[in-house]
Structures are given as C-alpha cells and as structure tokens.
C-alpha cells in the first residue's frame, strides 16, 4: 500500500514541477493540444471512446481472472510465522 501512495505522490510532484516549467515558458494545455491538432472536445471524445471499449473488456476479463486468483490464493500453502 505504501508503494502505491509513494508512486502516486511522486507522479503528483513531477506533474507539478513539469506544469510549473511549462507555465514559466508561457505554454498552456490548449496551446499544446492545438499544436498536436487536437481540441479539448476531441480529447474528451477519445477518452470516452476508449473507456467505452475498455470497461466491458475489463469486466469480462475479471470474470475469469478473479475466480482463478481466488482458487490459487486458497490452495497456496500457509506462510510461516
């Protein structure tokens, strides 16, 4: 659990530093998207399309993986003291 929180904290700090550096260079997210030929609306559309594709596949996969993981976890020998 600590590794997840530590990793998330590192991502937040690096993102903050990168954002500050880009802001110091007078760059904004909208300008970067325009340079890439995207609009904020198109980015949201792509994210929604990706989520609509990924969520059913995640659910379907978890219907197989979770029971297999549970059986393996239950059949594993107990750990020592």
Secondary structure, DSSP 4 states (H G I P E B T S, - for coil): -HHHHHHHHHHHHHHHHHHHHHHHTT--HHHHHHHTT--HHHHHHHHHHHHHHHHHHHHHHHHHHHHHHHHHHHHSPPPP-
